[in-house]
Amino acid sequence: MTRILLQSLSDLGYQNAAEQLSRDSGYQLEIPSVAAFRSAVQLGEWEEAETLLFGTESADNEGGVSLGNGDGNTTRNPSSWRKDRQSFGSPNGSTQVGLPLSEGADTTWLKFLLRQQKYLELLEERDLGVALNVLRNELTPLKKETERVHVLASFMMIASAEELRSKAEWDGAQGDSRAELLSEISKSISPSVMIPEHRLATLLTSVQEQQILGCQYHNTTATPSLYTDHECAEQDFPLHTLTQLKNQTDEVWFLAFSHDGSLLATAGKDGLVNVYETNRWKIVHEFREHERNAAVPDARGVCFVAFSPDDKYLISCSQNNEFVVMDVRDGQVVCKVDHFDYPVTAAAWLPDSLTFVVGTQSSKNPLGLYTVRSTSGGGQSSTSLVSNHEIHSWGPSLDSNGNRERERERERDRDSSGDFRVTDVAVSCDGTRMAAATTDNRIMTYDLTDLPSRKKLDDWQMEDKLTSINYSADGTLLLVNMNDSEVNMGRLWTMNSITGEEVMRYEGAQQAEFVIRSCFGGAGENFVISGSEDSHVYIWRRQTGAPVAEFEAHSPGIVNAVAWHPTNPSIFASAGDDRRVRIWTSERLLNAR
């Protein structure tokens, strides 16, 4: 505890207090050999630093000597370190056995880091002869990071220190590079002799994180105080009905907030798309394009709506085999595509707010990238969008006359997925990745930056029907809703690996027959929320899967979709078969109205 306090006082800049504590307690922050190693790195004494770290017997051994985790006979009890004790060296700070390393530490890699810094500093000083000697006789024999060594060798041709720092992305001997090197190496030194950096701050942060995870209703990004135990009040969590929106005349299937939270769009079986302002929850637009274009009334249903990132446009996808893009400022239709032979199920905008992906249940046009730009070069289109506004197609495509001529032309761009039909599609916020769920229970991911092919990255076969997918705001997680005959749940998949990794399950919601949608929500996307076939809304903690709330929302029908307000974590909306949209808020905000 004393050593951690000594480190913390030094971190805070209270050096005099740290020295006084050291005198009063008789303890030092570090044993002499560790302090000597730290000083050697900070002063750029690289031979001394390597000797102190690995020991004199191994200084010339290119592989180094691993001393394990510091629990062997070479160390003494750290709890008894006093000023008059020098467990690892002589009074001048030299050492014979080196510092104990953490288990699994790569000594060759540590040598590479030290010698790389030495080499770069010699280049910075324009001491090219000695630098070349370090490259040939110290770095290359390590047989480590061969490609990096080739890059380092190319730096010999750089004419100035400034250009070197720029090319190497390194701030030089007088910058933070030595401190960063010490920080990196310290991770491999046994914590019994070298306390990890900022240890007290790390411990306190861990306490705060545990308090957050243990708080059932934590719905804020504010860091809890350390002065008291933390617990958010139930009165601040959105569990109460603020208002009901009743303009839909049939089942409500989908709803979405604009990115600034000022608008809410709802849609459903009646083919009507309503747009409300979220201050007084009054209608500002009623779009009836799908309603009046339906040849069969039962096919007019709108199953998906999405605002463009700049909230200028709203796209709606219909069971009437079409999608429409509308300008929410003036209520005008910007473009429309109706050449599909099956329902259009989902869409996702790219960050430019002009291009978007559309998914359908058609095997001929399952997944396509479209734009609202005019292809004639005359600026943005203000008339109907025809099929030549399709930029890219994953799968067979038809030209504007319904021919298959373009299919042969695009053969090189098609993926190897075979026939597939899309139930949902999502694009990461940065526009680099796309994920599509298919009717044959697959999740396919694509690299949208790989032009022109926009190649497929992964293809995961799931065990049951997929109904919705959503990226987290940072693009690292994918929330998947699926039917399951035994346990109904949402699934959270990380996108950091090639094959995907299930990291959490959310149990309780019922989903067996119909499309039920879930999403991230709340402050910092700390929650997962989902509709359910039992008329209830379910909310879980995203990080732990712990249930937060379950309550009846649209009895006696299904809760089809949910959407959390993007800027006010105390509000979310739900849509159900009872033809209503409910806006939910906290008891505190409700009483304040």
C-alpha positions, 0 to 999 in steps of 0.5 A: 500500500505504501509503495502504491501511495508513493507512486500515486503521489509522484503521479500527482506531482506531489514529490515532496510529499512522496519523499516525506512518506518514504522517509517516514515509512522507510520504504522506497517506490522501487528497489535500486536496480529498477530505479537504475533501469528507469534512469538508464532508459530516460537518459538513453544509456542503452547498453546499461539499460539492457544489462540492468534488464537482462543481467550481465551474463546474458547481455551478449546472448541474442535470445536473452534469459527469461527469469520467469515471474520473479518468484524464484530464489533470485528475489527477496520478499517485496514486502520487506524492501527498505532503504538499506536493502538492495535485493538486485544489485550493488550500491551503484545500481549494477546487476548480475541476474537482471530484473525478474520478468512477468511470466511469458515475457518475450526477452527477444522482443524487449531487446528489439524495442531497446535497440530500435530506440537506440538506432532511431536516436543515432539516426536522429543525431545523424551518426550514421556509421554507428546506426548502421552497426546497430542495425547490422550487428544488434537488430538483425541478429535478433531475427525478430520483426524482419519486415520492420527491420527492412523499414528501419533500414530504409530510414538510413536514406532519410536526409533530416531528423525532422523527416525521420520523425515524420516517417517513423511516426516517432517524436524523437529522443526529446519527445515522449518516445523514451517514456513510451518505451519504458511504459511498454517494457514495464508491462513485461517486468514482474509487478513484484518489483516494478509497480504497473504505471498509475496503479492507484488510478487503475484500481479506482477506475476498476472500482468505478466500473464495477459500481456502474456494472452493478447499478441496475438503472445506470443510464448516464455517461457521468463517472460515479463519485468515489466518495460514496457507493453508487446507485441510480434511482429507478425514478430516473429510468424510462419505465413510464408512458409519456404519450401514445401515438395513434395515427397508424390504422393497423399494426405498427411494424417499425420506428426510428428516431432521427440522429439528432432526436428531433424526429420520429418515423413510424410505419406499419401494415397500413402502408403509411409512414408518419413523421413526428416532431419529438418536442410535442409529438405532433405529426409533421409529415404523412407519406402515403406513397406505398399505400396508394401504390399497392396493387393488393392492400395486404401488400402495402405494409412498410417494414423498415424506415431509416433517416440519413445521417444528416437527417435530410432524407428518410427511406422506407421499404415496403412489402409492395416490392419497392423503396422510396426516399423522401426529403423530410424538410419539404415532404417531397419524394426524392426517388423511388425504385419498384423493379423488385419482384419480392418485398424490400425488407431493409436499408442502411445509409452510408455516412455521406447521406447520399448513398445507401444499401437496400436488402430484399427477399429477391434472389435476383436483387438481394443486396444493392448499393444505391445513390440519390445523386443524378447519374446524368451529371446534372446534380442531385436527382429530384425525380424518380430514381430508376434502376441505373442509380444502383452503384453496386450489386451483390448478386444478379442485377437487371438493367432498367428494361429488366434484361440480364445484360448487366449480370455478365458485366458485373460477374467480377464483382459478385461474391461467391455466396450463391443465391441469398435473400436478405431479411436485414442489413446494417452499415457501421457508423464509419461506413467501412463495414456492412452486415446482412442477414439472410433467410437461410440463417446466414450473416454475411459481412462486407468491406465497403472500402475495398473498391470496386468489389466491396468484397465479402469478409465473412459468412457465418451460418447461424442455427435459427431464423435471423430477424434483425441486426445492428452495429454498435456505435463504434462498429465493434459489436453486432447485435443479432436477433434470432428465433430459437425454439428453446431459449429466445434471446438476442446475441451480441457478436464481436466483429474484431475477429475473422470468424466472429465471437459470441460475447453475450446472450440476452434471455427472456424475450419470446420470439418464435414466429414473427419479426422482432427487432432489438437495438442498443440504447441508453447512455453510452449504449449501455443497454440492449432493448427488444420487443417480444411476442408476449406484449412485453418490452425487455431491457438488459445491461449490454455488458453483463446480460443482466435483466434490467426491466420487463413490462407489458407494453402493447397488450394483447399483441406483439411488440414488433420494434423498439428505438431508443432516443439518440440524445435523451437516454430517458426516452425510448419508443415501442411499436406494437400490433395494437396500432399504437406507438408508446413513448416511454420516459422516467418518472422524474421527467414525467412529474416535471411536465 
